[in-house]
Amino acid sequence: MNRLESAAVASAFVHAGQDLLRGEPAELGIPAWLFAAGFLAYALLLPTAAARGNPERTALTGGVPVAIGLFHLFAPHHGGFYMPVVYASLAFGAGVVALAASSAESA
């Protein structure tokens, strides 16, 4: 993975940790173990992203952080200290998606 993809994935995992510490999954009716298992599955898929091809890799390394960021921008339970990580997830994830789109156009 390149540095931008790594930053996007890292921001997604940092935000997931913040959500778990705040008890946000429980507020949404999601058991913490299920939330954590989802991120474990995501972590297990990441090493195979390069072998899957560009669309799947972009979805894993850019689309997931963008989705997390967008959810928290429009969800009513966000705010305060945690918002910089939401913005980072959006910025880095959007950067990955834009980079993939520009490389696809030039190919």
NORGIJO-V300252 format. One record per backbone hydrogen bond with DSSP energy under -1.0 kcal/mol. CO is the residue of the C=O (numbers start at 1). NH is the residue of the N-H. E is the energy in kcal/mol with one decimal. If there is no record, write none. Layout:
BEGIN
{{CO | NH | E} {CO | NH | E}}
END
This chain:
BEGIN
{{2 | 6 | -2.4} {3 | 7 | -2.5} {4 | 8 | -2.3} {5 | 9 | -2.6} {6 | 10 | -2.6} {7 | 11 | -2.3} {8 | 12 | -1.8} {9 | 13 | -2.2} {10 | 14 | -2.7} {11 | 15 | -2.3} {12 | 16 | -2.0} {13 | 17 | -2.2} {14 | 18 | -2.2} {15 | 19 | -2.6} {16 | 20 | -2.4} {17 | 21 | -2.5} {18 | 22 | -2.2} {19 | 24 | -2.2} {23 | 27 | -1.6} {24 | 28 | -1.6} {25 | 30 | -3.3} {26 | 29 | -1.3} {31 | 35 | -2.2} {32 | 36 | -2.7} {33 | 37 | -2.2} {34 | 38 | -1.9} {35 | 39 | -1.6} {36 | 40 | -2.0} {37 | 41 | -2.5} {38 | 42 | -2.0} {39 | 43 | -2.3} {40 | 44 | -2.1} {41 | 45 | -1.7} {42 | 46 | -1.6} {45 | 48 | -1.3} {46 | 49 | -1.9} {53 | 57 | -2.4} {54 | 58 | -2.9} {55 | 59 | -2.1} {56 | 60 | -2.2} {57 | 61 | -3.0} {58 | 62 | -2.4} {58 | 63 | -2.1} {59 | 64 | -1.5} {62 | 66 | -2.0} {63 | 67 | -2.6} {64 | 68 | -2.5} {65 | 69 | -2.6} {66 | 70 | -2.9} {67 | 71 | -2.5} {68 | 72 | -2.1} {69 | 73 | -1.7} {70 | 74 | -1.8} {71 | 75 | -1.4} {79 | 82 | -1.2} {80 | 83 | -1.4} {82 | 86 | -1.3} {83 | 87 | -2.7} {84 | 88 | -2.2} {85 | 89 | -2.6} {86 | 90 | -2.3} {87 | 91 | -2.9} {88 | 92 | -2.9} {89 | 93 | -2.2} {90 | 94 | -2.7} {91 | 95 | -2.0} {92 | 96 | -2.1} {93 | 97 | -2.3} {94 | 98 | -2.8} {95 | 99 | -2.6} {96 | 100 | -2.4} {97 | 101 | -2.3} {98 | 102 | -2.5} {99 | 103 | -2.1} {100 | 104 | -1.8} {101 | 105 | -1.8} {102 | 106 | -1.7}}
END
